[in-house]
Amino acid sequence: MIMDFFATRQLFALPENIIYLDGNSLGPMPKAVMARVAQTLEGEWSKLLIRGWNEAGWFEQPRHVGNRIARLIGAEPNSVTMGDTLSIKMYQALAAALPLNPTRKVVLSCTGNFPTDLYLAQGLIKTLGQSYELRLVAPEDVEAAITADVAVLMLTEVDYRTGRKHDMAALTAKAHALGALAIWDLAHSAGALPVDLAGAKADFAAGCTYKYLNAGPGAPAFLYVAPKHAEIANTPLPGWLGHEKPFAFDLDYKPANGVERMRIGTPPVIAMAALEAALDIWDHVDMAALRAQSIKLCDLLIAEVERATPDLTLVSPRDGNKRGSQVSFAFHEAYAAIQALIADGVVGDFRAPNIMRFGICPLYNSEADILTAALRIAVVVSEGRWNRPEYLAKKAVT
Ligand SMILES: Cc1ncc(COP(=O)(O)O)c(C=O)c1O
């Protein structure tokens, strides 16, 4: 990793007395974000006004930031662009991939996939008609379900509920061997574990930057298009900034070169400034070391919870190499237990129907944090502290 834990923990503006195990929903704010955003507001927007697009490099930001993300996900230079949300980028990827395999009609995914990916596939299929089909199988059955009629395999590498990790390289290789393309959602992978898109020969991938990359709520998403597809894949959302010459204002759309054609409209410049500051941390992180520490901390949480709180059932893989950077347990009152834990200073997540989910990031989570969290989980569950009206009442965002 970069420096020691105390140095990296210092880089984040985390409140005192909070053990934050929710960086897989929303990463904490890197302290440098404040100054960087202030600089964009004061030094760029307020002074340069419209000139900022040229003079402050706003127009080039999606390419420039995309190249910084590329390094974290094993992507080739100039194969990643930024903007919009992950949902939109996954829609673009799927709609661009299907016409590359025109004789086939099946999109294969799994029941562990994040619902937005499935909804957008259903929506796209409705638009396309022509007997397209979304085929869903259990996560462990995906490999066997890759058959010669599959057009596109579309998966989230790390299951948002259980943390189960698909084998990206093996599944992509099997998809290719049987004539299918592979699209990967990296929401729970980018910044959580080493990713090697080029090595795995992934065709498309997309991810968000507000989880493990810590770029803030609503931070822009990224989209990867393998170089071999970049000049032939077309976006279903041809916006003016994906045009070959946006400022020619042609009446007809002509795609820009490469992944640039996947840009749609005006990029979120201020959000991108926050992302740039967050990425400065990643320039110094050794992903292999981070992953080793993440597995160690996840293993520790599993061991301590299983020892002290037998009422919880582990639903994450026990083998760290088959898991992302999270640990999940099933409990019949998971929602209330998470609320009680948050009140007690341990911030985790509830995921329907019965999952207590804890995301772990070694940049700011220590062994001491894990031991304290496990102790508090034991108290909340064994003393029935979750059983209070204020913890049982569901909020809008769970
Ligand atoms: C795996 C996965 N895919 C897609 C999404 C949707 O992302 P967004 O709301 O940024 O479009 C999420 C959100 O948490 C996610 O976890």
Ligand as a Chemical Component Dictionary entry (heavy atoms), coordinates in Angstrom:
data_LIG
# 
_chem_comp.id                   LIG 
_chem_comp.type                 NON-POLYMER 
_chem_comp.pdbx_formal_charge   0 
_chem_comp.three_letter_code    LIG 
# 
loop_
_chem_comp_atom.comp_id 
_chem_comp_atom.atom_id 
_chem_comp_atom.alt_atom_id 
_chem_comp_atom.type_symbol 
_chem_comp_atom.charge 
_chem_comp_atom.model_Cartn_x 
_chem_comp_atom.model_Cartn_y 
_chem_comp_atom.model_Cartn_z 
_chem_comp_atom.pdbx_ordinal 
LIG C1 C1 C 0 -23.468 -3.408 -9.088  1  
LIG C2 C2 C 0 -24.162 -2.115 -9.314  2  
LIG N1 N1 N 0 -24.539 -1.780 -10.568 3  
LIG C3 C3 C 0 -25.176 -0.633 -10.823 4  
LIG C4 C4 C 0 -25.495 0.249  -9.810  5  
LIG C5 C5 C 0 -26.257 1.501  -10.141 6  
LIG O1 O1 O 0 -25.427 2.597  -10.156 7  
LIG P1 P1 P 0 -25.976 4.070  -10.435 8  
LIG O2 O2 O 0 -27.056 4.332  -9.439  9  
LIG O3 O3 O 0 -24.795 4.938  -10.170 10 
LIG O4 O4 O 0 -26.464 4.137  -11.821 11 
LIG C6 C6 C 0 -25.111 -0.040 -8.501  12 
LIG C7 C7 C 0 -25.428 0.887  -7.405  13 
LIG O5 O5 O 0 -25.111 0.690  -6.262  14 
LIG C8 C8 C 0 -24.442 -1.257 -8.247  15 
LIG O6 O6 O 0 -24.080 -1.618 -7.008  16 
# 
loop_
_chem_comp_bond.comp_id 
_chem_comp_bond.atom_id_1 
_chem_comp_bond.atom_id_2 
_chem_comp_bond.value_order 
_chem_comp_bond.pdbx_ordinal 
LIG C1 C2 SING 1  
LIG C2 N1 SING 2  
LIG C2 C8 DOUB 3  
LIG N1 C3 DOUB 4  
LIG C3 C4 SING 5  
LIG C4 C5 SING 6  
LIG C4 C6 DOUB 7  
LIG C5 O1 SING 8  
LIG O1 P1 SING 9  
LIG P1 O2 DOUB 10 
LIG P1 O3 SING 11 
LIG P1 O4 SING 12 
LIG C6 C7 SING 13 
LIG C6 C8 SING 14 
LIG C7 O5 DOUB 15 
LIG C8 O6 SING 16 
# 
